[in-house]
């Protein structure tokens, strides 16, 4: 015991009294502070690492959640959402979900929930091919029903025709069968600000479509040739799956000039099979799969991990539907399957949910 911890006093009777002050030891506070700080920093670092690694591996997972029907049923109908602009990035998740559903023996049918103005030709064709492959490779030839919501035009319809049955809401806009390339040139604007680009190229067509000058007649013919070729591809896809219903190319051509059709007009033209709502799409899937017992309708959530959700214990949240990268893709000169006014619609409707 330290001398500072005791004191001697003399009482009235002359005896020496010893008073002991039993204070807790104060040394070591720096060490405790350091250990606690180190522990907090370690927890934060591990949380960040878990978020990064967990987010990476979560991309390889498909999160299943109940949507409708009987929760105890073993037979499942899987809903695969196709929403927002169709790009090479946005199609990855639905393609992954189609593969997962094909391998899940409990999944008896698929409903493609389509709400998109379309997108790039390449991505639309990739997703279309994934649906065709699902039907070809899944056990017992699992049927596919396309459910068209608010908008299912161009690339959205391109994907839908691969299904066995197409159901559309009464307010749906669909059709818009065609291909478009939007090119800009700012030659006059550059002249006003005194800017003159210098281009060194390996051939006459290398900078075809450049925004720095007006397109030549030869370049315009070449772009038109590409558009016509891709338009032919679109027509062939529709005719392959719905040619007999539509009445052949002669009947399809007048409607395949890029026009957007209402659900009623699309039904009259046999571009869709019926008008209904979600429950009607589920019922159609049940009939095609010959399901007579209890059925569970599920869909695949698309979570992303974040540090805040991890620390606060929140459920993973889905990313915003339309990213600036997707918006940029819509405005980049390329072959697009979408209505000509879609980029403006896209930028003003970023609250929509995506791939």
C-alpha positions, -999 to 999 in steps of 0.1 A, spaced: 0 0 0 13 35 -8 19 61 18 -6 83 1 -32 57 9 -30 60 48 -29 87 74 -21 87 111 -41 108 137 -40 110 175 -72 105 193 -84 122 226 -71 94 246 -36 98 232 -37 67 211 -24 68 175 -52 60 150 -45 48 114 -70 58 87 -67 38 55 -81 53 23 -89 23 0 -90 41 -34 -91 19 -66 -59 19 -85 -59 46 -112 -29 34 -132 -35 16 -166 -62 39 -180 -41 45 -212 -38 8 -218 -75 2 -214 -84 32 -237 -60 18 -263 -74 -17 -262 -110 -5 -264 -101 18 -294 -83 -11 -311 -114 -33 -306 -138 -7 -321 -115 -2 -351 -112 -39 -356 -149 -43 -356 -154 -16 -382 -126 -30 -404 -141 -65 -402 -176 -50 -410 -163 -33 -441 -145 -65 -452 -176 -86 -446 -197 -61 -466 -172 -62 -495 -168 -100 -495 -204 -106 -487 -215 -83 -515 -192 -101 -539 -205 -136 -531 -241 -125 -528 -240 -118 -566 -237 -156 -570 -268 -162 -549 -304 -161 -557 -326 -150 -528 -361 -165 -529 -391 -149 -513 -428 -158 -511 -452 -138 -532 -486 -155 -535 -504 -189 -532 -500 -215 -505 -469 -210 -483 -467 -247 -475 -469 -259 -511 -439 -277 -526 -447 -269 -563 -434 -234 -572 -440 -209 -599 -411 -185 -601 -415 -149 -611 -385 -134 -629 -387 -96 -631 -374 -78 -663 -377 -41 -655 -360 -9 -666 -336 -4 -695 -323 -37 -709 -285 -35 -710 -257 -60 -708 -255 -53 -670 -292 -55 -663 -297 -89 -680 -272 -107 -658 -295 -112 -629 -326 -125 -648 -304 -148 -667 -289 -161 -635 -324 -166 -621 -336 -185 -652 -306 -209 -647 -314 -213 -611 -351 -220 -618 -342 -245 -645 -321 -265 -619 -348 -263 -591 -370 -293 -594 -397 -277 -573 -401 -249 -599 -427 -260 -624 -432 -229 -644 -418 -193 -649 -436 -160 -652 -416 -132 -668 -428 -100 -653 -419 -74 -680 -420 -37 -675 -394 -21 -698 -393 2 -728 -366 -21 -743 -329 -15 -746 -299 -25 -766 -303 -50 -794 -274 -71 -780 -288 -73 -745 -323 -80 -756 -312 -108 -778 -291 -123 -750 -320 -123 -726 -343 -138 -754 -317 -165 -759 -317 -173 -722 -355 -178 -722 -352 -201 -752 -324 -220 -735 -345 -223 -703 -373 -239 -722 -349 -263 -740 -328 -274 -711 -352 -274 -681 -365 -307 -670 -401 -316 -682 -400 -285 -705 -411 -260 -679 -435 -235 -695 -429 -198 -696 -456 -171 -693 -448 -134 -701 -468 -109 -680 -466 -75 -696 -471 -46 -672 -471 -8 -678 -447 -9 -707 -433 -38 -726 -422 -24 -759 -394 -32 -784 -367 -52 -765 -393 -61 -739 -416 -76 -765 -386 -92 -782 -380 -112 -750 -417 -118 -744 -423 -137 -777 -401 -165 -765 -427 -174 -739 -455 -200 -743 -482 -174 -735 -483 -136 -733 -507 -119 -708 -509 -81 -707 -525 -57 -684 -553 -36 -699 -532 -4 -696 -500 -20 -711 -482 -4 -740 -464 -29 -762 -453 -36 -797 -429 -10 -811 -413 -36 -833 -383 -20 -849 -347 -8 -846 -334 27 -840 -301 44 -839 -300 80 -827 -269 101 -838 -261 136 -829 -238 161 -845 -227 195 -832 -207 208 -861 -225 242 -861 -221 245 -823 -184 238 -825 -180 265 -852 -197 291 -829 -172 284 -801 -142 282 -824 -135 245 -820 -124 224 -849 -117 187 -843 -88 170 -861 -95 133 -869 -69 108 -881 -85 76 -893 -76 44 -910 -105 44 -934 -133 66 -948 -160 49 -925 -139 48 -893 -156 79 -878 -190 72 -893 -216 87 -870 -192 111 -854 -208 139 -834 -183 164 -848 -197 165 -884 -227 159 -906 -230 123 -918 -223 117 -955 -248 100 -978 -226 69 -980 -225 67 -942 -262 71 -939 -268 42 -964 -244 20 -943 -262 28 -911 -296 21 -927 -283 -12 -940 -273 -23 -905 -307 -11 -891 -325 -30 -918 -305 -62 -911 -313 -60 -874 -350 -52 -881 -350 -84 -902 -338 -103 -872 -365 -88 -850 -392 -98 -875 -378 -133 -878 -379 -137 -840 -416 -127 -838 -425 -148 -868 -407 -178 -854 -429 -178 -822 -461 -161 -833 -461 -163 -871 -491 -186 -874 -511 -167 -848 -504 -134 -865 -510 -147 -900 -476 -145 -914 -453 -116 -924 -478 -99 -946 -500 -94 -916 -472 -85 -893 -454 -59 -915 -481 -32 -912 -478 -34 -874 -440 -37 -873 -433 -1 -883 -422 9 -848 -457 19 -836 -467 14 -800 -498 -6 -795 -524 -7 -767 -532 -41 -751 -565 -42 -770 -548 -35 -804 -521 -61 -796 -547 -87 -787 -566 -81 -819 -534 -84 -839 -526 -117 -820 -493 -102 -807 -505 -112 -772 -528 -140 -760 -550 -124 -734 -556 -94 -712 -554 -98 -675 -535 -93 -643 -509 -110 -621 -533 -137 -609 -543 -145 -645 -506 -149 -654 -502 -173 -625 -533 -193 -635 -520 -195 -670 -487 -209 -658 -505 -235 -636 -526 -247 -666 -495 -250 -689 -476 -269 -662 -507 -291 -654 -506 -281 -618 -538 -291 -599 -527 -290 -563 -514 -263 -540 -489 -239 -556 -465 -214 -542 -456 -183 -562 -421 -170 -554 -398 -144 -569 -362 -137 -566 -351 -107 -546 -319 -89 -556 -301 -77 -525 -270 -57 -521 -250 -55 -489 -241 -21 -473 -223 -11 -442 -253 7 -428 -276 -23 -433 -250 -46 -417 -244 -24 -386 -281 -15 -382 -293 -51 -388 -315 -41 -418 -324 -65 -445 -304 -62 -478 -319 -36 -501 -323 -37 -539 -302 -12 -559 -320 17 -576 -337 7 -609 -321 30 -634 -284 39 -630 -266 67 -648 -246 41 -666 -278 26 -680 -290 61 -689 -257 67 -707 -261 34 -725 -295 46 -738 -280 77 -752 -249 61 -767 -251 56 -805 -259 20 -810 -286 -3 -823 -315 0 -799 -348 -19 -796 -369 8 -780 -393 37 -789 -376 68 -802 -388 89 -772 -376 64 -746 -344 82 -734 -364 112 -722 -388 88 -705 -359 69 -689 -343 100 -674 -376 112 -659 -386 78 -645 -355 67 -625 -376 54 -597 -385 23 -617 -370 -10 -605 -342 -28 -625 -317 -57 -637 
